[in-house]
Amino acid sequence: MTRNQGPAPYWIDPDSPEIFFPDVETALREPDGLLAVGGDLKPERLLLAYRNGIFPWFGPDQPILWWAPDPRLVLFPEQLKISRSLSRTLRKQRFTVTFDTAFAQVVDACAAPRQGQAGTWITTEMQSAYRRMHELGHAHSVECWQHGELVGGLYGIAIGHVFFGESMFTRVADASKVGFVTLVQQLQASGYRLIDCQVHTDHLESLGAMMIPRPDFTRLLASETRQMTDSPWIAGPADN
């Protein structure tokens, strides 16, 4: 449930039995998309957030912050772009890609501090919440292996015909790209129509992602997440 209320950011009482979010169009312009503070990371609240174009993003010393930036980076699976160099890498089959075989490992790897960063936004609280979402069948992972070692991957949430990407990592050049491309191809084959990439990165733009206005994004979500069941999910090894 969403509500029209006063100026953002809104305080969400974590002790309230009612689960709701403010209308995303009331989010702040600066910082872009900050909508609400507080609440919890229970599955019911997370699912409501994603269905309305909202995601949690906060640091270790911060309260839970909820965001709905405008514009929004998305990828329509049929618009995936694969460069010549990446095509060569895919043909060489240097990596083995699997789905949902090492969810906790992928989340741990995504949470590890990146080069030049002192910490991570994927807090212990966030890791526990998404592991619970995985146990419930909502969160999924992509694993990219080389010689039996996990060298890249990503995880996110599936609702209806939409996959909401959360984070990715790579330890070997092109590993995360191969994992992402394989995921997009498999999602398209399974009937998914939209991939939410949240915020702009050159990496994802090079693969075909584009910025769209927030109202267009939320209209798409209203259409593509309204069914009660998700499109079929992929499990095990990818079809290479």
C-alpha positions, 0 to 999 in steps of 0.5 A: 500500500502507498499513501500520499503524505507530506514532504519526504523523507517519511519516517516509517515506524518499525513497530507499526503492524501496518506496512506501507510506503509513501507515493514515490512521486514525493521522493526528494530531488536531492539526494535523488530519490530518497523517500523514507527512513525506518521500517524493517527488512521483513519480506512483506515490506521488501516485496511491497517496496519492489512492486512500487519501485522502491529499494533499500540502500543504507550504510552500516551506521545509518537507519534503513533508507528507502529510495525511488530515483528518477530517472530509473535505469532499466534493461528490456531483455530484447535490447541487450547489447553484446559487444564483439569482444564479449561475444568472443569471450562467450564463444570461448566458454571460459566460464560456467554459469549457474543459477541459485547454487551458491546464493550466500556466497554471491551475497558475501562476495557482493558485500566485500569492500571494493577497491578504494572503498572502506566499507559496504552498503550490504550490511549484515542486516541486509545480507540476512534479509536477502537470504531469507528472501532466497529461502522464500523463493523471491531472491535469486543468484547468478554464479560465474565459475572458472576452474571450480572457483566462484569468480563473478555473479549477481543477485536480485529479486524476481516478482512477476515478469520483472527481475530487480537487480541488487548487486554484482561482483567480479574477480576475473575480467568479464566474469560479471558481464558473462553472468549478466548476459546469460541471465538476461538471455535466460530471463527473456526465454522465461518470459521476463519483460523488464530488468530493474538496474536501479541507478546508472552505471556505464557498465550496464549502459554498455549492455543496453540499459537505458534511463526512463522516467520514474512514472514510466517505470512505475506504470510498467511495474503495475502491469508486470508485477500484478500477477500472483506468480512469477515467471518460471525461474532458472535453476542449476546450470545455464543453457550454453 
